[in-house]
Amino acid sequence: MEKVSIIIPTYNRADVLITSIQSVLQQTYTDFELLIVDDGSTDNTDIMVESLRDNRIRYLKMPENKGVAAARNEGIRQARYAYIAFQDSDDYWKPDKLEKQMTFLTTKPETGLLYCPYECQKADGTLLLVPDHNIPSEEKQGNIYRYMLLRNTIGTPGVLVRRQCLEKSGLFCESLTCLEDWELFLRIARDHEIAFQDDPMVLVNLSTDGVSHNISGYYEARCYMLAKHKEALLRFGIFQDVTKDILESAEKLGILTQISKLMQYYLLQV
């Protein structure tokens, strides 16, 4: 059987991390290593992980907190195997998630990345499916670079990717504090075919440190991607659409002037 490297970045999440780890250890597909990348935690994460005593677990401690992108990248660099999956410290995998994805991806050499939808648990307990069924199939799989320029349908905990894709397209951008997953998957979609399994096998908890709590990081990432992929946006005829979307949302927040300047800066620099 092909082996998989599974990467969980974590920072001071010892209270919820155990559930995430156990959902990986209980997978029906058992040929994997689990890399817990501790991004400089100051709680008892190390003690909790060591107590699990499973030889598939590798605990990596970062010398200081550098952010989720840096932690995931360290996990990728330390990974031993040709297939890589990502999990987050407060999310849950269904037991057959890895088995179903490996069965699919190992028989599809033309596919670089495979993902599944996830169920997002909101604060009131209701579930939201991402991406939802209203998004056309052609926007979720195949050569979806153009669609990925407009929006991201890929959730990181639902991803299984070939290591060679990351070697070609690059790792997570560590300078971004938001949307670093969208930015990476956009590059992968530019270079490789994407596959989608319409089977929600991941339960994601809404984070309190998400986009709504990092407005500056969100717009920095949007402007960075606009500049980085300007040539493709122009080629597809959607540069003005994406620009308008960014600026109109900034105007609603009363920060249009600041974001216009930020956009100009990136368009001149990148």
KAMO-V549006 format. One record per backbone hydrogen bond with DSSP energy under -1.0 kcal/mol. NH is the residue of the N-H (numbers start at 1). CO is the residue of the C=O. Records with the same first field share a line. If there is no record, write none. Layout:
BEGIN
NH: CO + CO
END
This chain:
BEGIN
4: 31
5: 83
6: 33
7: 85
8: 35
10: 37
16: 13
17: 13
20: 16
21: 17
22: 18
23: 19
25: 21
26: 22
27: 24
28: 95
32: 30
33: 4
34: 56
35: 6
36: 58
37: 8
38: 60
39: 10
40: 38
48: 44
49: 45
50: 46
51: 47
52: 49
57: 54
58: 34
60: 36
62: 38
71: 67
72: 68
73: 69
74: 70
75: 71
76: 72
77: 73
78: 74
79: 75
84: 161
85: 5
86: 159
87: 7
91: 88
92: 203
94: 201
97: 94
100: 96
101: 97
102: 98
103: 99
104: 100
105: 101
106: 102
107: 104
108: 105
111: 108
112: 193
113: 193
114: 160
115: 195
118: 130
119: 202
120: 128
121: 204
122: 126
125: 122
128: 120
130: 118
135: 132
139: 136
140: 137
141: 137
142: 194
144: 142
148: 144
149: 145
150: 147
151: 147
158: 155
159: 156
160: 114
161: 84
162: 112
163: 82
165: 162
166: 162
167: 163
168: 164
169: 165
170: 166
176: 173
183: 179
184: 180
185: 181
186: 182
187: 183
188: 184
189: 185
190: 186
191: 187
192: 188
194: 142
195: 113
197: 115
199: 197
203: 92
204: 119
206: 121
213: 210
214: 211
218: 214
219: 215
220: 216
221: 217
222: 218
223: 219
224: 220
225: 221
226: 222
227: 223
228: 224
229: 225
230: 227
233: 229
234: 230
235: 231
236: 232
238: 233
242: 238
243: 239
244: 240
245: 241
246: 242
247: 243
248: 244
249: 245
250: 246
251: 247
252: 248
254: 251
255: 250
259: 255
260: 256
261: 257
262: 258
263: 259
264: 260
265: 261
266: 262
267: 263
268: 264
269: 265
270: 266
END
